[in-house]
Amino acid sequence: MAIYNPATNGFFSPNEIKVMTEAYGGALIDLCIADREDPITELIAKSILNVTATGEQNPLGIRKPSAA
């Protein structure tokens, strides 16, 4: 799943989309996921969208697991 799609257009700023794209790519590398068609990528992308919607602007902060 791509982070950038028409559904995000207008809700997120261009900078936020750039940050999410960086966080998404980094997360896939961190998790050793090479196949972008792997179903887990959709969960990763949705999580990144949710964290960015809270106001997080740091790609590393978006990728960092929360201490729940």
C-alpha positions in Angstrom: 0.0 0.0 0.0 1.3 3.4 -0.8 1.1 6.1 1.8 0.2 8.7 -0.7 -3.2 8.2 -2.3 -6.2 10.4 -3.2 -7.8 9.8 0.2 -4.9 11.7 2.0 -5.0 14.6 -0.5 -6.4 17.6 1.3 -6.3 16.1 4.8 -2.5 16.1 5.1 -0.1 18.8 4.0 2.6 18.1 1.4 5.1 18.1 4.3 3.1 15.6 6.3 2.9 13.3 3.2 6.7 13.6 2.8 7.2 12.7 6.5 4.7 9.8 6.2 6.5 8.5 3.1 9.8 8.6 4.8 8.4 6.9 7.9 6.7 4.2 5.8 9.9 3.4 3.8 12.0 3.3 7.0 9.5 1.0 8.7 9.6 -1.4 5.9 13.4 -1.4 6.0 13.3 -1.8 9.8 10.9 -4.8 9.5 12.8 -6.3 6.5 9.7 -6.2 4.3 10.7 -6.0 0.7 7.3 -7.0 -0.8 5.1 -3.9 -0.8 2.2 -6.1 -1.7 2.5 -8.0 1.6 -0.8 -7.5 3.5 1.2 -6.3 6.6 2.1 -3.1 4.7 -1.5 -1.9 4.8 -1.4 -2.2 8.6 1.9 -0.3 8.7 0.5 2.4 6.4 -2.7 2.9 8.5 -0.7 3.1 11.7 1.6 5.7 10.2 -1.5 7.7 9.0 -3.0 7.5 12.5 0.2 8.6 14.3 0.7 11.5 11.8 -2.9 12.6 12.4 -2.0 13.1 16.1 0.4 15.8 15.0 3.7 13.9 15.0 6.0 15.4 12.4 9.2 13.4 13.0 9.6 10.2 10.8 11.6 8.5 13.5 8.9 9.4 16.1 6.2 8.0 13.8 8.1 4.7 13.5 9.0 4.4 17.2 6.8 2.0 19.0 4.8 3.6 21.8 5.3 2.6 25.3 1.7 1.4 26.0 
